[in-house]
Amino acid sequence: MISQIGLKMIDRTTGDNVTDISNKDSEQDVKIAVLDSTLENATRRMELIHKRIDRTDERITKLNEDVRERIRALEKWVWGAGAVLTAFVVIGGLVGDLDIIPDRSEVEITK
């Protein structure tokens, strides 16, 4: 009888150990599944972030090109305005030297 009681104790202990191991296995399986899911989500987020960075880089490049084109256009306007002012100064100097327009003092003397 003692031996039968001892076997039942061993069976119960082994059964408890098997149940504990089985519970730990299921807990670990759940944790692994959660970690896999978290890793997949993180990977997707990183891919989305890289796509956003690429789109932002493209936008910045396009905006940079637009700004450079605007600066070139403004430079052309400045050069044109400088040329026109230079022409006015030169023409004004030539007209002043030609005495085409009488001075005020000459007009008063003639009267």
Secondary structure, DSSP 8 states (H G I E B T S, - for coil): -HHHHHHHHHHHHHHHHHHHHHHHHHHHHHHHHHHHHHHHHHHHHHHHHHHHHHHHHHHHHHHHHHHHHHHHHHHHHHHHHHHHHHHHHHHHHHHHHHT-S--HHHHHHH-
